[in-house]
Amino acid sequence: MRCRIAVVLAICVVAISCNRQKQRRIAVIPKGTAHVFWQSVHAGAVAAGQEFHAEILWDGPPNETDYSRQLEIFDSMLNRHVDGVVVAAADKTILNASLDRAARENVPVVVFDSAVDSDNYVTFVATNNLEAGQMGARKLGQLLNGKGSVAMIENAPGSASTMDRERGFKDALGKEFPGIAIVAEQYSMSDRAKGMAATENILTAHPNLDGVFASSEPSSVGAAQALKSRGLAGKVRFVAFDSSEGLVEDLSGGTIDALVAQDPFKIGFEAVRAVAEKLDGKTPPKKMDLSARVITKADLDLPEIKQLLHPDLGKYLGK
């Protein structure tokens, strides 16, 4: 009889443990929700949630420069007593007080994509953006045979990830290609239309421009639109950042010479994994660097590139 009771109790303990594990709720807060990059991050987060028995609460501002809205979402998730938070900081300082609060309340936070000026997080998961910017500079430098004038279509001030890309681009171009001059820099403010307008302004001021580097998806889309509208597609060398269906089409069509592509699905997956491991009592690494990849038209038929550029969003997001 005692043996049977012990067995029943053991089964109950296991059942309760499993149930608690299934009830974990992890908030995933991107910089924005409009761009394909964030949708791929969402899919990766959901995939990790399925593997690690966590419900993913996805919420972010529609606009990547709506810093106050992201702060509101972060605080509301803490008010809902989530088990963990995964966040891509739209600004490197604005979340600091909320990160302090999460630490006091023992809510593990993983920062992904873009860094913060705080140590109150478990892990930082991101593309090595400094290296990615250097890769973009080297590719554009090669395309221009080491000489000419180029412009940068930057993302937005305060965004640590894109600032690192831009710094990496400038550093590598200055050190390795002294014959190339950066003659103009403008922000897209993470908006495609503003990115197009910024590029058109630069092309008007510098009609003999040889090359363009864009540091984000909205900057890249805007710059591509501007080059096509001016009849300069394929004439001005263009290295873009991130990927979307339209950017891949522009790479295939010759408007874009190369894409510096991240793996947003993997970023989302690894960020959620890190929170799950922390909740399981493990100690994830403080920093996880993921490498970007330079993709040219010749690479588009490679199986690994197809998988990277066209993740199965419908499988995880039902779209």
C-alpha positions as semicolon CSV with decimal commas, in nm:
position;residue;x (nm);y (nm);z (nm)
1;M;0,000;0,000;0,000
2;R;0,276;0,241;0,097
3;C;0,455;0,158;-0,228
4;R;0,143;0,245;-0,429
5;I;0,102;0,574;-0,245
6;A;0,465;0,659;-0,310
7;V;0,423;0,586;-0,680
8;V;0,108;0,799;-0,699
9;L;0,282;1,085;-0,520
10;A;0,579;1,061;-0,755
11;I;0,348;1,075;-1,056
12;C;0,174;1,379;-0,911
13;V;0,504;1,557;-0,852
14;V;0,611;1,490;-1,211
15;A;0,274;1,604;-1,343
16;I;0,285;1,925;-1,138
17;S;0,643;1,990;-1,251
18;C;0,551;1,942;-1,617
19;N;0,246;2,161;-1,578
20;R;0,452;2,439;-1,424
21;Q;0,699;2,411;-1,709
22;K;0,420;2,441;-1,966
23;Q;0,285;2,748;-1,786
24;R;0,605;2,948;-1,825
25;R;0,545;3,274;-2,001
26;I;0,829;3,452;-2,178
27;A;0,775;3,802;-2,312
28;V;0,954;3,876;-2,639
29;I;0,972;4,248;-2,715
30;P;1,126;4,351;-3,049
31;K;1,223;4,702;-3,153
32;G;0,935;4,698;-3,396
33;T;0,695;4,460;-3,565
34;A;0,663;4,591;-3,920
35;H;0,971;4,452;-4,091
36;V;1,032;4,095;-4,208
37;F;1,341;4,073;-3,987
38;W;1,124;4,091;-3,674
39;Q;0,876;3,839;-3,812
40;S;1,162;3,593;-3,856
41;V;1,277;3,665;-3,499
42;H;0,919;3,596;-3,386
43;A;0,917;3,262;-3,567
44;G;1,247;3,162;-3,404
45;A;1,116;3,261;-3,062
46;V;0,801;3,054;-3,111
47;A;1,009;2,756;-3,223
48;A;1,216;2,781;-2,906
49;G;0,901;2,822;-2,698
50;Q;0,769;2,497;-2,838
51;E;1,094;2,315;-2,762
52;F;1,134;2,454;-2,410
53;H;0,766;2,444;-2,307
54;A;0,710;2,818;-2,285
55;E;0,429;3,044;-2,400
56;I;0,568;3,331;-2,605
57;L;0,406;3,669;-2,543
58;W;0,508;3,873;-2,848
59;D;0,455;4,248;-2,838
60;G;0,644;4,546;-2,971
61;P;0,588;4,894;-3,108
62;P;0,502;4,918;-3,478
63;N;0,773;5,179;-3,524
64;E;1,134;5,111;-3,422
65;T;1,180;5,469;-3,305
66;D;0,882;5,464;-3,067
67;Y;1,105;5,430;-2,761
68;S;0,841;5,524;-2,505
69;R;0,601;5,259;-2,634
70;Q;0,864;4,988;-2,599
71;L;0,927;5,100;-2,242
72;E;0,553;5,077;-2,169
73;I;0,539;4,725;-2,310
74;F;0,839;4,612;-2,104
75;D;0,688;4,745;-1,782
76;S;0,347;4,598;-1,861
77;M;0,506;4,255;-1,908
78;L;0,667;4,283;-1,565
79;N;0,326;4,382;-1,424
80;R;0,186;4,062;-1,573
81;H;0,448;3,866;-1,378
82;V;0,603;3,692;-1,676
83;D;0,873;3,434;-1,604
84;G;1,130;3,596;-1,831
85;V;1,178;3,875;-2,082
86;V;1,359;3,885;-2,416
87;V;1,406;4,236;-2,555
88;A;1,575;4,415;-2,846
89;A;1,641;4,762;-2,709
90;A;1,534;5,039;-2,946
91;D;1,758;5,274;-2,748
92;K;2,057;5,166;-2,541
93;T;1,965;5,363;-2,227
94;I;1,587;5,404;-2,209
95;L;1,522;5,059;-2,060
96;N;1,782;5,083;-1,782
97;A;1,538;5,151;-1,496
98;S;1,313;4,865;-1,612
99;L;1,610;4,631;-1,631
100;D;1,695;4,727;-1,272
101;R;1,337;4,650;-1,170
102;A;1,347;4,311;-1,344
103;A;1,667;4,226;-1,156
104;R;1,507;4,319;-0,822
105;E;1,208;4,101;-0,903
106;N;1,430;3,810;-1,016
107;V;1,289;3,811;-1,368
108;P;1,568;3,699;-1,606
109;V;1,615;3,924;-1,907
110;V;1,793;3,836;-2,230
111;V;1,884;4,126;-2,455
112;F;1,899;4,050;-2,826
113;D;1,996;4,228;-3,147
114;S;2,089;4,563;-2,989
115;A;2,291;4,626;-2,673
116;V;2,201;4,823;-2,359
117;D;2,406;5,036;-2,120
118;S;2,333;4,807;-1,826
119;D;2,463;4,484;-1,679
120;N;2,123;4,367;-1,554
121;Y;2,067;4,096;-1,812
122;V;2,148;3,729;-1,843
123;T;2,276;3,708;-2,200
124;F;2,323;3,934;-2,500
125;V;2,240;3,749;-2,823
126;A;2,317;3,929;-3,147
127;T;2,492;3,936;-3,478
128;N;2,848;4,060;-3,439
129;N;2,744;4,393;-3,588
130;L;3,088;4,553;-3,584
131;E;3,219;4,261;-3,789
132;A;2,914;4,274;-4,016
133;G;2,979;4,640;-4,094
134;Q;3,340;4,557;-4,174
135;M;3,221;4,283;-4,409
136;G;3,003;4,536;-4,588
137;A;3,294;4,777;-4,626
138;R;3,521;4,509;-4,768
139;K;3,264;4,400;-5,021
140;L;3,192;4,755;-5,137
141;G;3,564;4,828;-5,147
142;Q;3,620;4,528;-5,372
143;L;3,331;4,625;-5,599
144;L;3,483;4,972;-5,642
145;N;3,837;4,842;-5,690
146;G;3,951;5,053;-5,395
147;K;3,859;5,398;-5,524
148;G;3,563;5,633;-5,548
149;S;3,305;5,811;-5,337
150;V;3,035;5,645;-5,128
151;A;2,740;5,738;-4,910
152;M;2,594;5,576;-4,599
153;I;2,221;5,546;-4,537
154;E;2,222;5,495;-4,161
155;N;1,937;5,375;-3,943
156;A;1,867;5,589;-3,635
157;P;2,070;5,753;-3,356
158;G;2,075;5,554;-3,031
159;S;2,027;5,213;-3,196
160;A;2,335;5,024;-3,075
161;S;2,321;4,743;-3,333
162;T;2,314;4,967;-3,639
163;M;2,559;5,213;-3,483
164;D;2,805;4,924;-3,450
165;R;2,754;4,831;-3,816
166;E;2,814;5,189;-3,923
167;R;3,125;5,216;-3,707
168;G;3,258;4,887;-3,843
169;F;3,196;5,005;-4,198
170;K;3,378;5,334;-4,145
171;D;3,672;5,174;-3,965
172;A;3,732;4,904;-4,226
173;L;3,684;5,138;-4,520
174;G;3,924;5,395;-4,375
175;K;4,195;5,144;-4,288
176;E;4,172;4,908;-4,586
177;F;4,051;5,132;-4,869
178;P;4,210;5,478;-4,832
179;G;4,115;5,558;-5,193
180;I;3,744;5,556;-5,108
181;A;3,585;5,861;-4,946
182;I;3,258;5,873;-4,752
183;V;3,103;6,193;-4,886
184;A;2,758;6,180;-4,722
185;E;2,571;6,021;-4,433
186;Q;2,197;6,047;-4,361
187;Y;1,953;5,862;-4,135
188;S;1,644;5,678;-4,255
189;M;1,501;5,686;-3,901
190;S;1,413;5,320;-3,963
191;D;1,158;5,426;-4,224
192;R;1,165;5,314;-4,587
193;A;1,016;5,635;-4,727
194;K;1,262;5,848;-4,529
195;G;1,544;5,620;-4,643
196;M;1,441;5,678;-5,005
197;A;1,424;6,054;-4,952
198;A;1,764;6,059;-4,781
199;T;1,921;5,867;-5,068
200;E;1,764;6,093;-5,329
201;N;1,896;6,398;-5,145
202;I;2,246;6,252;-5,148
203;L;2,226;6,157;-5,518
204;T;2,119;6,513;-5,599
205;A;2,412;6,658;-5,404
206;H;2,659;6,400;-5,537
207;P;2,560;6,308;-5,895
208;N;2,885;6,117;-5,952
209;L;2,846;5,894;-5,646
210;D;3,008;5,553;-5,692
211;G;2,862;5,345;-5,409
212;V;2,610;5,318;-5,126
213;F;2,604;5,124;-4,801
214;A;2,281;5,091;-4,602
215;S;2,291;4,966;-4,242
216;S;1,935;4,831;-4,193
217;E;1,641;4,681;-4,380
218;P;1,435;5,003;-4,406
219;S;1,747;5,199;-4,508
220;S;1,827;4,935;-4,768
221;V;1,475;4,926;-4,914
222;G;1,462;5,305;-4,932
223;A;1,802;5,329;-5,099
224;A;1,709;5,061;-5,355
225;Q;1,391;5,249;-5,443
226;A;1,584;5,571;-5,488
227;L;1,843;5,410;-5,717
228;K;1,570;5,256;-5,931
229;S;1,371;5,581;-5,951
230;R;1,683;5,768;-6,067
231;G;1,774;5,504;-6,326
232;L;2,094;5,424;-6,135
233;A;2,025;5,058;-6,057
234;G;2,338;4,861;-6,140
235;K;2,536;5,179;-6,204
236;V;2,592;5,285;-5,843
237;R;2,739;4,995;-5,647
238;F;2,516;4,907;-5,354
239;V;2,577;4,689;-5,048
240;A;2,259;4,649;-4,843
241;F;2,190;4,506;-4,498
242;D;1,933;4,247;-4,387
243;S;1,693;4,067;-4,616
244;S;1,332;4,073;-4,729
245;E;1,150;3,947;-5,035
246;G;1,196;4,282;-5,208
247;L;1,566;4,306;-5,124
248;V;1,628;3,955;-5,255
249;E;1,448;4,050;-5,577
250;D;1,668;4,359;-5,605
251;L;1,977;4,144;-5,551
252;S;1,864;3,908;-5,823
253;G;1,778;4,196;-6,053
254;G;2,107;4,382;-6,009
255;T;2,000;4,689;-5,810
256;I;2,183;4,545;-5,508
257;D;2,532;4,398;-5,551
258;A;2,548;4,223;-5,212
259;L;2,341;4,171;-4,899
260;V;2,496;4,145;-4,554
261;A;2,243;3,906;-4,404
262;Q;2,178;3,809;-4,045
263;D;1,996;3,499;-3,922
264;P;1,699;3,649;-3,734
265;F;1,530;3,310;-3,685
266;K;1,837;3,185;-3,498
267;I;1,861;3,508;-3,298
268;G;1,502;3,464;-3,174
269;F;1,554;3,096;-3,098
270;E;1,879;3,142;-2,905
271;A;1,744;3,436;-2,704
272;V;1,445;3,235;-2,580
273;R;1,667;2,933;-2,520
274;A;1,891;3,143;-2,294
275;V;1,596;3,253;-2,079
276;A;1,469;2,894;-2,057
277;E;1,813;2,772;-1,948
278;K;1,834;3,041;-1,682
279;L;1,490;2,940;-1,551
280;D;1,619;2,580;-1,538
281;G;1,903;2,688;-1,311
282;K;2,173;2,691;-1,577
283;T;2,415;2,973;-1,651
284;P;2,409;3,078;-2,017
285;P;2,709;3,269;-2,158
286;K;2,698;3,645;-2,099
287;K;2,738;3,712;-2,470
288;M;2,653;3,512;-2,780
289;D;2,791;3,646;-3,110
290;L;2,636;3,522;-3,434
291;S;2,806;3,584;-3,767
292;A;2,648;3,758;-4,062
293;R;2,702;3,647;-4,419
294;V;2,768;3,838;-4,740
295;I;2,534;3,712;-5,013
296;T;2,565;3,785;-5,384
297;K;2,340;3,693;-5,675
298;A;2,554;3,385;-5,742
299;D;2,473;3,252;-5,392
300;L;2,094;3,263;-5,423
301;D;2,056;2,902;-5,544
302;L;2,257;2,754;-5,255
303;P;2,030;2,546;-5,025
304;E;2,163;2,705;-4,705
305;I;2,107;3,054;-4,848
306;K;1,752;2,968;-4,951
307;Q;1,680;2,849;-4,598
308;L;1,835;3,162;-4,449
309;L;1,650;3,405;-4,675
310;H;1,316;3,224;-4,681
311;P;1,237;3,081;-4,335
312;D;0,904;2,900;-4,303
313;L;0,719;3,171;-4,111
314;G;0,384;3,004;-4,167
315;K;0,495;2,696;-3,978
316;Y;0,536;2,898;-3,658
317;L;0,324;3,211;-3,705
318;G;0,033;3,065;-3,899
319;K;0,076;3,314;-4,185
